[in-house]
Amino acid sequence: MPTVVVMDVSLSMTRPVCLDGSEEFQRKNLAVHGLNMLFEHMASNYRLEFTALMAFSSLWELLVPFTRDYNALQEALSTLEDYDKTCVESALQGVSNVVQQEWGSACPCQVVLVTDGSLGIGKGSLRHSLQTLKHRGDDKKFPLPFPFPTKMFIMCVANAEELQTTDAMDNLEELLFLSGGDGQILTVDGPLCMKSVQAMFGRLIDVAYSPFHAVLHCGNLSSDVQVFPRPEAVVVDDEVDPIPRTVNTDLKIVGFMEIGDISSPPVISRHLVLPIAVNKDVDDVGGGATEELEEEPSASQAAGKSPNICVLLHGSLRVEGMVALVELGLEWYGMLHSQADSKKKSNMMMSLFEPGPDPLPWLGKITHLGPISEAAENPYGEDDSKSPFPVTPQVKRSYAQNVTVWIKASGLQTDVQKILRNARKLPDKTQTFYKELNRLRKAALAFGFWELLKGVADLLERECTMLPDSAHPDAAFQLSHAAQQLKRASAGDPQYAGFDHNIVPIPTDFSS
């Protein structure tokens, strides 16, 4: 998940702050100190994170494009210059341009906006931008929400009391709401000083950049791993009282499957899994959608000195063309798989499925899967000529049936006429007659169209009275029986009005 740091270099950031009677600092100096702390943390814990640095006042400038070189980011911070008034809208437009040019509109991104809470003055100020939101044309549309998924963190080098004396906090909250609301506004607690700014950036690190350490278990073997980026909590919408689900720190491999059987499953997010015990060199590719680890001789030697199941697992999955199913929590699963962009560069990824016992319909319930050795016969056949997947569901899916839909009166009239035509050909068309009758009956019950059942029953009774003398005697019995069943269903009799209940032919015997 790349990060864009947007630094306010307007004149308001040069306001002095006196620190205990010692040398005066500007708010910009405090902000630079906090960002240096953030970059040092990311260099040691988030070394695979791509970060860009922008500066803005009335205009914006990309100081450092997306990179993993945090020394370059810190050097750019030390050479910041001061410019004119604040224009947040211009900076947001710059963020949108830079991210889309580098990553497109599908990659999620984090935006860290560092400012003093000043909204600017006059046209171009944040206050003016928010007031004119509803009076803009398509050519001057406000850049929020971004066309890509984003989390915005607004770092204010000011305390909450200072922001609340004006409408700055209200405007910043509205800005956060327009971005999607997935983020935070962080302010300084207490007086402005180095320590309080460090504490504010420390809260940002805890929320957005704290490393996710876990233990990967495979049978009796285990390994310490680190997951990038940190998995987010997931809320299941169809629950009555949804509780955010988090990934466990114990990741248990429950089985292995061929890549062809797992296909391309829908996933919530994808994460890079790194072994902690093995030192691997990170290849700085200078931008791109996939983080990569380069397997070099030094890494292999380190792996020989420090055994790690993660390295063995990664190589095995890549060679065998398989994936490992991982239990992330209660009824929540994912998969580990190898991803390679070239012969030299590869990495192990973890993809998170939707929470639930059967996230992939063609596999059935994950808990019902088992090893081949426990099957009566090899489900893949001796020559891999067959596969047990996709699993055939016990209940026929609605999209695999001929659903009855009456949009126009002519459609309903056609279905009724079809029943009457088969009724006049009884007993030769007995099976077809009851098939069409049950289809119409189920549709009427689904729509609550009780009057239709009674109307069709009246029609069948009328057909029964109009039977010619040459008609087979079984026809009268079947018509009377069907009409009686429909009338009982239209009256709401629970024994006959059940949706799964079918009307079956009445048994008769005219052999004598």
Salt bridges, closest charged atoms under 4 A:
ASP82 OD1 - LYS28 NZ 2.70
GLU89 OE2 - ARG136 NH1 2.70
ASP116 OD2 - ARG15 NH2 2.69
GLU162 OE2 - ARG15 NH1 3.79
GLU162 OE2 - ARG27 NH2 3.17
ASP167 OD1 - ARG127 NH2 2.81
ASP189 OD2 - ARG203 NH1 3.25
GLU232 OE1 - LYS151 NZ 2.97
GLU239 OE2 - ARG245 NH2 3.07
ASP250 OD1 - HIS217 NE2 3.29
ASP283 OD2 - LYS345 NZ 2.99
GLU295 OE2 - HIS314 ND1 3.37
GLU295 OE1 - ARG318 NH2 3.54
GLU377 OE2 - LYS386 NZ 3.80
ASP415 OD1 - ARG439 NH2 3.24
GLU436 OE1 - ARG439 NH2 3.18
ASP458 OD2 - LYS454 NZ 3.56
GLU461 OE2 - LYS487 NZ 2.97
GLU463 OE2 - ARG424 NH2 2.97
